[in-house]
Amino acid sequence: MFKVTARTVLELGSELISSDPIAFYELIKNGIDAGSKDGVTILFDIVLPRRDLEEAKAQINRAISTDQFGPEGETWDFEELKNWISAKLVTEAGVLWDQAAELIEQSRKFEDLLHALDKINGLNTITVRDSGSGMSLDDLSSLFLVIGTPSRRKDIDAAISDGASDTPYLGEKGIGRLSAMRLGDELSVRTAQRTDEHFSLINIDWSAFDDPSKMIEDIEIKPKRGAEKPNPDFSGTDIRIHRLNADWSEKRVERLAIDDLSLLVNPLGKKTRQRIAVFWNGKRVAIRRLERSFLSHANAVVRGSYKVSETGPELELRIELNNLGFKHPKEISIETATADVLHGALVGPKAKRRRMNKRDIDYTALRSVGPFDFELHWFNRSILRKGKSTGDYQALRNLLDQWMGVRLYRDEFRVYPYGSEDDDWLELDKTALASKGYALNRIQLVGQVEIGRLSNPSLIDQTNREGLRQTPEEAILKETVQFAVERLRDEMNRITREQKDAKEPFIVDETRTVDLEKRMKNTIRAISKVVPNEHRNAVEELELMREEFSRYAAQARERIADMEKDADQMLVMAGIGLMVEVVAHELTRSAEDALDILNGLRKKSVPDEIRRRLESLRASMNSISKRLRILDPLSVTGRQRKERFKLDELVEEIIEAHEAQFERHKVKPNVLLPDKPIEISAVKGMVVQVLENLISNSVYWMDVEKQRKLSLEPEITIVVEDNPPRIRFSDNGPGISKQYRDRIFDLFFSLKDKSRRRGLGLFIAKEAAEHNGGSLTLDPDMTNSEGRYTTFDYRVVGEGA
C-alpha cells in the first residue's frame, strides 16, 4: 500500500501548475463544469499590491535595525513612515482601504506596523465566483477533499460510450481545485446548493502541507456549516484566495485579461455560456473580443475540416488568397485529401520515420484521432499599412500582436500552452526559415484548432497542463495542420509565379535578325543613290550603325545560348542533387548489409557457411557496383552529351540495378519490351533521371498503400514502345487523384510526408523529358478502381530524333 506525504499535495498544485493563467484556467473550468448560469466572475480586491507590501516591510525592517534609513541616509520618524505606507494603499479598494488605514493608524511602533502589514496582506483576495449547482456539506468531504475523484471521468467515459455529442465536463482529473495554491497560501470556499438552507464552508492553509515530516492524513481539514443563505434559491460557489503570491496591480490584471482571459474561449467558435467577467476593486476590466471584421484584413486564409467516416479519414481544405501584395484576382481553391493521400502525407513509410528518428505512427491513428476543424488567417505585415491611415494601421497592428499564433481549443475552451508567446508547437518559425517564398510564421498567423473531448478521446492533456500527451493521434493532429500550412504556402508561391513573376517567353528567331539586317542594308543603299553629296556623311553614319547593330545582335544570340546552357546546367545540378540522395540511401543500405554479413562471418568457422556468406557478400557489393554504373551517366558531362543508345537495354539496366531495392520492398517489376531494339539519340542521363524519379515515387507510394492494404502485392509495369519511342510507366499503388492531376509536375508541390516533401522530383523529370524534345504526362485514360490515375506516358524524344 502506498503512503502519501502531505507535500504531494503541493507537488500536484503550486509546483505542477506552471503559470498563473493556467491556475485561473483550472478554476474557471471548474465553474463552467458546475453549470454556472452566467459564466464565471473573477474579483481582484487589492488594497496593497504585493510589490508595495514588500517595499514597506523592507523600510520597516531597516528602521528597526538602524536609525539611519531612506534615500541618502535621511531619517524618517515613525509618523512619517506611517503616512508613507498609507499613501501606498489603493483608494479604489473602498471598505478594504478603511480597514487597512485603521490598522496602520492603530500601530504604535515599528513592530506593530509589521503586524499591521501582515493583516493587510490578508485583506488582499482573489475570488472566483460561479452560479452553478454548488456543493453540499457532504460534497465538500466526499468530493472537494478527494484528490483525483473519478466522478467526472466516469460521466465522460459514459458519454463517449453512448456516442453523445456534447461533453458533460471540461475537466476530469479531479485536481483542478489544487491550482488555487499557485495564486495564494490560503483558501476559503463558500458554497451552497439550491436545496441547502445554509452555506457550507471550508478553509485551507496550504503552508501546513509543507512540513516534510507529515503524511497527508496528518493534516486535518473539516468542512463546517456557515450562515443562512439570504436568498433561498441561491446556488453557487465562491473560491476565495488569501495571502496572494503575485503583485496584482491594476495594470497586471488588465494584461491578464488581454493576453490570457480574452483567449480562453475560442473567439471564432460558436456562442456559449462561458462568459468570463473580471473586476479589479469593483471596476470592470475589459476583455477584448476577436471580431470577424479584423479577420477580413487577412491576406490569405486556409480552413480545414478533418472528418472520419465509414469510408475512411478525409481532409477538406479551402484556401483563399485575397491580397499577396501585388495585383491578382482573388483565388479560392478547395481540395479533398482522402485516406491514401493522408497516409502518405501524414504517416509515410514506417522505415523512413524510424530513420528520421520520428515517432512511429500506425495508420489506424488516422481514424482514431477523430474529427477536428481549424482555420488560419495569414497577415502580411509588410503590406498591412497600405491604403490605411496611421490610426487604422496601429489598431490593426495591436490586434495582430494580441491574437497572433495558432491556439488549440477543446470544446471551445483553450488547451495550454499552444499558441502562447514562446510556444511554436507547429514549428512554423523553423519551417518558415527553411522555406522558399512567403514566411508563414507565428507572428503573421492568427488561427485556432478545435477538438472535442468526446470526438477526440485519444487527445488527452498532460497532468501538468503543458499540452497533449504524445500519442500517434497527437502527431496526426499536428502534422495535419502543418500540411495545411504548407499547402497554403504552395498556393501562394504558385500564384506568385503565375501572376507576379510570369514573363513572356522569349523566342530566339535568328532569321528575323538576319532579315532586319538585310532590310537595313538595302534601305541604306537606296538612300545613298538619291542623297546629295553634302549629306554623304549621314549615310556613312547609318552604315556604321548597321554594322554595330549586327555585332550586338550576334553577341545577343551568343549570350542567349549561354543563358540556355546555364539553365540546363542548373536543371542538371538539381537533378543530380535529388538523385544523390536516392542513390546514397541505396548504397548505405547495401553497405549495411555487407557489414552485417562480415560481422556474421566472425562467429562462423564452418567452411561451407563461410563460402555461402562470401557469396552473399559478393552479391551485395555487386549491387553497389550496378548503382555506381547508373550514377555515371548522371554526371554533368554525361548528361549534356547526346549519344546513340538502345532504349530497351537502358531500361533493363536500370531495373536490374534496382533488384535489391525491389526485393527489399517486395515489388514485382513487369517489363514489356518490343521484339526489336529501339535505338535513339538523346542525352542518356536525362532519360535515367526520368525513370529514376518515377521508380522512386512508385516505391514510396506503394509502401504507403501496403500499410493501408495489407493484401497489396506491389507491382511496377514498364512498357517500352517504338514509333515514336516512349515508355509507359504504371504501378498498383494508390494512384493520383483527379484534383491533383494538373499540380503534380508543379515546382515544390508534394503530398509525401514532411521528411520527404520537396516537390522537385516530378518537376525535374518533366524538365528532363522536355530537354530531349520529349514529354512526360499523365495518361487520362488509365485509372484504377477508385478513379485515380495510374500511368505516366513518357515520350522519350521528339520528332526526327
Order of alpha helices (4+ residues) and beta strands (2+ residues): alpha-alpha-beta-alpha-alpha-alpha-alpha-beta-alpha-alpha-beta-beta-beta-beta-alpha-beta-beta-alpha-beta-beta-beta-alpha-alpha-alpha-beta-alpha-beta-beta-alpha-beta-alpha-alpha-alpha-alpha-alpha-beta-alpha-alpha-beta-beta-alpha-beta-beta-alpha-beta-beta
